[in-house]
Every structure is written in C-alpha cells, then in structure tokens.
C-alpha cells in the first residue's frame, strides 16, 4: 500500500486588531500519519480559499507577517518626551501648539527689533534715527508712527541747503553755506547723542521683554463659570420681570392706632412719579449692583462710614411696624390731650379762666373727641 497524505489543521484563532490568525497547516506524510477519523475527504485548497487566500503557501506567508506585526506592536515604545534647551523654547512651542501665532509673531518681531537696535551703531545717522524712534515708541505705546515721525522731524529737522542767488557774491554765499553746514552738524550731533542716551534704555526694555505664560482655561472651571453666569442672568431676568409686574402694587405706608376706646388707620400715599423713581433705583440694582447706592448712602467720599445713618436704616428696616405704631399712638395721645385741655378751658399755665364752665356728659364728650381726631 502506498503512503497516504494527511493534513493536520490547528483551528486556534487569535485576534490581531480585528484580523484573525490563519490556521497553521502542517502537512504529514508516511506511515506515522494518523488515520482519518471519518471517511469524508478534506480538501485543504477549498478550505484555504474559503478563508480568502489563493493557496496554502499564501496563508502560511500571511501567518508569518501577522507574527512579525505582533512582535513589532509589543516592542513599540511611546515617543520620547520632547526636551527643550530652556523655558523660553518650551513656551514658544506651547504658543505654536495652542495656535497663538499672532501673539508669538508680535513678540518675536519686538524681540528682533530690540536686538537689532541694541547692536546698532549710534554714531551712524541712519541707525541713530531708528534707535531714537524705537525708544519713542517704547516709552509711549499710544504714539502712532505718524506721531513719531512728526516729533522726530521737529526735534532733528535739518535746515534746507542754501542756493546761490544770481547777483550774490561767491564769498557771501560761501559764508551762508558754511553756516548751513554748521547747523546741519549741530543737528546730527544732537541726534547721535540722543541715540547714545537711548541705547541703555533699549537694553533695559530688551531684558524686560518676556513671552507671557499661556493662560490655559480648565474646561471644568470654564463650564462651571458659564453655568454660574447663566444662573445669574436667569435670576436677574426673573427679578426684572417681577419688578415690572409688581411695582405698581406699592402705594405707600400705613399704620394702625388702637386703644381701648378707638381704632383707626393712618396712611402715607405716594405719587406715580415717586413710584417710578423707586422702580428705576431697583432696576439699577440688577445692572449695577447695590454697592453704589449703599456706598453713597453709608460712606463719605473719603471712605469714612456713616455709622448713625447705618444704624437708623437697619433699625427702621427691622422694626418698621413698631416704629410706625409708636409714632401714630404718640401723636394720637398728644392730640387727644390737647383737645381735652381746650374743651375744658384749662390753660397751659394752670390758670382757670373765669366764667361758667360748660361740661357735657361723658358720651357726648367722647363723641366729640373722636370726631375731632377723625377730622384731624
């Protein structure tokens, strides 16, 4: 009997990022090969093609490639941390990473100009002019380029070169030209001196020029701040809505006088104009806060507190009903006392006038007292 060829199939699969491991195929031949357990014939070519490969060889090659990829994945390390020469280099990198190109460009341009001006030769007129103008700009950022050019021209203007007139003698023209040269030399000398004086100042500006740290915003803190802002805005809108709808309900103040004989109310009404003024003040609380109102009411311009005013306001707020009741009761008592004295013909100095004294009965007297008080 001739040797029979059999094929052993390893059906173990291992994922490699979504790709299944190809079954290992090991051909075995000879007498040592195991006898097939079933009488069905296994067609390896058909099986391999069912997995998407053209042949057994291509499947085995794919297995090798997957093994190499797995090994590469296991040995791959995280990229090394970037190291910077100094903090300034890292800050520049952060500016680029954060997309702050405009701020970085402005800084680099300023830095380059200062370095160039510091290295300039102040004895050369063109460089001296640049040094002076740069120093003017750094001293006052509000000056525009036109302002700087104008002021520079005013400080270092050179007189116009004279021209010889037709009938002017050469000697006279020469004297005028010599004076002009001296004037130009004086202006140029002043310019060089000013530039030399400005260079130390430019060096100081250069040493103080730094790239500001990037203000990174914590997303959670930003979200919390936004939520708080929305809450404040909602509260303000609710406050203004209620104020607009309810301010007309305020009509003034009233107090009740009550004793064993009589009970009546006293009112203090306000006008529409007064109510509108109060409404405007309450609206300002929503837009400007309370500090300005109470600051002006409770503090002097120099910050000195008005303690008496504070205590009066707070006490009245806490005890308004008691204060109003006290004022009304005291007022009623004094009016009644005066009424009784007048009706009894009793003088303040204690003297009793002559003549018959008319005394009504108690009921009539009480009615007149009430009538007087109610009409007061």
Order of alpha helices (4+ residues) and beta strands (2+ residues): beta-beta-beta-beta-alpha-alpha-alpha-alpha-alpha-alpha-alpha-alpha-beta-beta-alpha-alpha-alpha-alpha-alpha
